[in-house]
Amino acid sequence: MKKKLLCMLVVVLSLFMVACGSKGDSKTDSKGDEGSKSDSGNVSKDDSKDKEITVAGIVFQEDQFMKLLQMGYQAAGKEYGAKVLVSNTNNDQAKEVELINTYTSQKIDGIAISPLNETSSIQALKTANEKGLAIAVCNTALNDSDFIVGGFTSDNYLLGKQTGLVAAEFIKNNYEEGEEVRVAILQFKSQLPDISAQRSNGFIDQIKDIPGVEVVADQDAWLQDKAVQAAGDIITAQESQGGVDIIWGANDGGTIGAVMGVKNAGKAGEVFVFGTDAAEQQLSMLRNEDNVLQAVTGQDPYMIGYKTMEVLLKDILGEDTGVDRGNSVVVPGIVLDRNDKDGLDEFASDLENYK
């Protein structure tokens, strides 16, 4: 009998211990479930935070400056885990409006744009903003645009001035005092009249009071192919009137086209080029022993594009952008001079880092 009772007691104790173990396991699982639930909650929160943002990065023409601007857009998008839809308006105001309206109807999160015009580009962007898209601008500051989250641009007068100062020193060092120096201008006044005028005035103001300096030609040619032709035509037309000594290009295409036009005309070493915007091709020309391109002032388009996209994405994420709404931050220009080898090397290193 005692033996039976002892066996029964062992069984009961065993069952009790199993039950306690099960309860403990259940408690552990419960904690595990709670932990999983908590983790799941965190994942859900992170998923919400990390949900892919879709934005557009718009430029207005196909040149090295705009390509670097696009690279900046895309680099910032990658950094913030956003999908960047890159597009080009090709200097067409109607296409700009069409693209903005398309992105608005697609309900993307925002647009970073280098707009075509300080005033006529505003309405479509403002409408997009009213329909929920965040807007950031670069390269061109918009008038009365308190709806934008911010932007980054250059001081266009200063861009022209910085190159003009180098040109003034070049003239003083390479021509006799009072010697005739005939200057031609390639700009883009029919495309962006205000910006073109600011750059041109910045350049011309630095050389116009030097005795002997005269602006003998001023044409629109901002795309490379047209600038090659325009530079060649100017050189030919001015040949019988004393020729051309210096050509200044107001932008990337104008500067590169001017250099090519000079070389095509067989005037390397006789006609010297100064310009605006800086990228790999201008760098190569500044290093070339043909001695045609003397100096340019670049805008650092990669950084302008990057910063513009960054401020857009920060606003979409609800983060502090560090930029007052409606305002554009001026990014200083970079002077590249053929005689400043260290400066050229540093710029080349920066370009390599952008890739």
SULBEL-V711594 format. One record per run of one state. SS is the DSSP state (H for helix, E for strand, L for the rest). FROM is the first residue (numbers start at 1). TO is the last residue. If there is no record, write none. Layout:
{{SS,FROM,TO} {SS,FROM,TO}}
//
This chain:
{{L,1,1} {H,2,50} {L,51,52} {E,53,59} {L,60,63} {H,64,79} {L,80,81} {E,82,88} {L,89,92} {H,93,105} {L,106,109} {E,110,113} {L,114,121} {H,122,130} {L,131,133} {E,134,138} {L,139,149} {E,150,153} {L,154,155} {H,156,174} {L,175,180} {E,181,187} {L,188,192} {H,193,207} {L,208,212} {E,213,220} {L,221,223} {H,224,241} {L,242,245} {E,246,249} {L,250,251} {H,252,264} {L,265,271} {E,272,276} {L,277,279} {H,280,287} {L,288,292} {E,293,298} {L,299,300} {H,301,316} {L,317,327} {E,328,330} {L,331,333} {E,334,337} {L,338,340} {H,341,354} {L,355,355}}
//
